[in-house]
């Protein structure tokens, strides 16, 4: 008698996340949001679904939050408001709200920002408060931060951008091969990660849900972070960002992520 081998439910992913791999895992089941007229240099709002891969193809991968970015052009640069909510497996919700002012240079260099961080959800009683507020600014090569009544000042290299700012900046870059941009990143508007590079990798044929697509791809590498890949359509609209096990997927209905809207 021949006994069929049981299919493993723990086959490792083994490959960096991209649209094709994410389609195979089940993270991209639908078509990308419909193509629309998009001007990356104008005002816009983008909603992303945050999805996390836990290492295996068949199980454990799930939506873990939402990200909303609103961009408004100002005479002296631009203003972005950011709201990111992440939900962990114990039902605790971490919400970050930020207002960011930056230039409109190639990497959206930071000038000034405010940030609040708050936790809520189940089983928070008896835990110490984790909420925090901070404000910061960069003038030339001087970075100043005020948090919990304390002021900190230090010299930083230039230019400095933020991870969320790059979601905006990459949409304004030319879709052509050029020498890499060089910059530094203030991750989460709080931790400086130096020596980053960003370059255009060309147009890639990928599978996205039920269809084949040709998308433009940018790569970012630098100290202290997983590599980032940014995937854009022909209108320069950012459809997907992947970094390590996490992906940000453009989604016009992010509220469908239970508990994280």
QUIDA-V254518 format. One record per residue. N is the residue number from 1. RES is the residue in one letter. SS is DSSP state (A for helix, B for strand, O for the rest). OMEGA is omega in whole degrees, -180 to 180 (* if undefined). BURIAL is b if it has 16 or more other C-alpha atoms within 10 Angstrom, else e. Layout:
BEGIN
n: (N;N)
res: (RES;RES)
ss: (SS;SS)
omega: (OMEGA;OMEGA)
burial: (BURIAL;BURIAL)
END
This chain:
BEGIN
n: (1;2;3;4;5;6;7;8;9;10;11;12;13;14;15;16;17;18;19;20;21;22;23;24;25;26;27;28;29;30;31;32;33;34;35;36;37;38;39;40;41;42;43;44;45;46;47;48;49;50;51;52;53;54;55;56;57;58;59;60;61;62;63;64;65;66;67;68;69;70;71;72;73;74;75;76;77;78;79;80;81;82;83;84;85;86;87;88;89;90;91;92;93;94;95;96;97;98;99;100;101;102;103;104;105;106;107;108;109;110;111;112;113;114;115;116;117;118;119;120;121;122;123;124;125;126;127;128;129;130;131;132;133;134;135;136;137;138;139;140;141;142;143;144;145;146;147;148;149;150;151;152;153;154;155;156;157;158;159;160;161;162;163;164;165;166;167;168;169;170;171;172;173;174;175;176;177;178;179;180;181;182;183;184;185;186;187;188;189;190;191;192;193;194;195;196;197;198;199;200;201;202;203;204;205;206;207;208;209;210;211;212;213;214;215;216;217;218;219;220;221;222;223;224;225;226;227;228;229;230;231;232;233;234;235;236;237;238;239;240;241;242;243;244;245;246;247;248;249;250;251;252;253;254;255;256;257;258;259;260;261)
res: (X;X;X;X;X;X;X;X;X;X;X;X;X;X;X;X;X;X;X;X;X;X;X;X;X;X;X;X;X;X;X;X;X;X;X;X;X;X;X;X;X;X;X;X;X;X;X;X;X;X;X;X;X;X;X;X;X;X;X;X;X;X;X;X;X;X;X;X;X;X;X;X;X;X;X;X;X;X;X;X;X;X;X;X;X;X;X;X;X;X;X;X;X;X;X;X;X;X;X;X;X;X;X;X;X;X;X;X;X;X;X;X;X;X;X;X;X;X;X;X;X;X;X;X;X;X;X;X;X;X;X;X;X;X;X;X;X;X;X;X;X;X;X;X;X;X;X;X;X;X;X;X;X;X;X;X;X;X;X;X;X;X;X;X;X;X;X;X;X;X;X;X;X;X;X;X;X;X;X;X;X;X;X;X;X;X;X;X;X;X;X;X;X;X;X;X;X;X;X;X;X;X;X;X;X;X;X;X;X;X;X;X;X;X;X;X;X;X;X;X;X;X;X;X;X;X;X;X;X;X;X;X;X;X;X;X;X;X;X;X;X;X;X;X;X;X;X;X;X;X;X;X;X;X;X;X;X;X;X;X;X)
ss: (O;O;O;O;O;O;O;O;O;O;O;B;O;O;O;O;O;O;A;A;A;A;A;A;A;O;O;O;O;O;O;O;O;O;O;O;O;O;O;O;O;O;O;B;B;B;B;B;B;B;B;B;O;O;O;B;O;O;O;O;O;B;B;B;B;B;B;B;B;B;B;B;B;B;O;O;B;B;B;B;B;B;B;B;B;B;B;O;O;O;O;B;B;B;B;B;B;B;B;B;B;B;O;O;O;O;O;O;O;B;B;B;B;B;B;B;B;B;B;B;B;O;O;O;O;O;O;O;O;O;O;B;B;B;B;B;B;B;B;O;O;B;B;B;B;B;B;O;O;B;B;B;B;B;B;O;O;O;O;B;B;B;A;A;A;A;A;A;A;A;A;A;O;O;O;O;O;O;O;O;B;B;B;B;B;B;B;O;O;O;B;B;B;B;B;B;B;B;B;B;B;B;B;B;B;B;B;B;O;O;B;B;B;B;B;B;B;B;B;B;B;O;O;O;O;O;O;B;B;B;B;B;O;O;O;O;O;B;B;B;B;B;B;O;O;B;B;B;B;B;O;O;O;A;A;A;O;O;O;O;O)
omega: (179;179;180;178;178;179;180;175;-179;178;-176;-180;174;-176;173;-179;169;-177;-179;179;-179;174;180;-179;180;-180;-180;-177;-177;173;171;176;-176;178;-179;176;-175;177;-177;180;-179;175;176;174;179;176;178;169;-180;-176;-178;177;-178;169;-178;-176;-167;-174;174;-179;-174;171;-176;179;-179;176;175;177;174;-179;178;-179;178;180;-178;-180;179;177;176;170;-174;168;178;178;177;-179;180;-174;177;178;178;-174;177;-178;175;174;-177;169;-171;171;-179;173;174;174;-172;-178;180;-176;-176;170;-175;-180;168;-176;170;-180;-176;177;178;177;-173;170;177;-179;178;178;177;-180;179;-176;-177;174;179;175;-178;176;174;177;-174;177;-180;178;178;179;172;-179;179;177;-179;180;-180;-179;177;176;-179;175;-178;-1;177;176;177;-179;179;178;-179;174;177;-171;-175;-179;180;-177;177;180;-179;-176;178;175;-177;169;180;-174;178;-172;172;-173;-178;-177;-177;-174;-178;176;-170;168;178;177;180;-180;178;-177;179;-179;-175;173;-176;171;177;-178;-175;-175;172;-179;169;-176;177;-173;172;178;176;175;178;-177;168;180;166;170;175;169;-180;-177;-174;174;-176;178;-178;-180;-179;-179;-171;171;177;177;-176;-178;-173;177;175;-172;178;-173;-179;180;-177;-179;178;174;-171;172;-176;-178;*)
burial: (e;e;e;e;e;e;e;e;e;e;e;e;b;e;e;e;b;b;b;b;b;b;b;b;b;b;b;b;e;e;e;b;e;e;e;e;e;e;e;b;e;e;e;e;e;b;b;b;b;b;b;b;b;e;b;e;b;b;e;e;b;e;b;b;b;b;b;b;b;b;b;e;b;e;e;e;e;b;b;b;b;b;b;b;b;b;b;e;e;e;e;b;b;b;b;b;b;b;b;b;b;b;b;b;e;b;b;b;b;b;b;b;b;b;b;e;b;e;b;e;e;e;e;e;e;e;e;e;e;e;e;e;b;b;b;b;b;b;e;e;e;e;b;b;b;e;e;e;e;e;e;e;e;e;e;b;e;b;b;b;b;b;e;b;b;b;b;b;b;b;b;b;b;e;b;e;e;e;e;e;e;b;b;b;b;b;e;e;b;e;e;b;b;b;e;b;b;b;b;b;b;e;b;e;e;b;b;b;b;e;e;e;b;b;b;b;b;b;b;b;b;b;e;e;e;e;b;b;b;b;b;b;b;e;e;b;b;b;b;b;b;b;b;e;e;b;b;b;b;b;b;e;e;b;e;e;b;e;b;b;b)
END
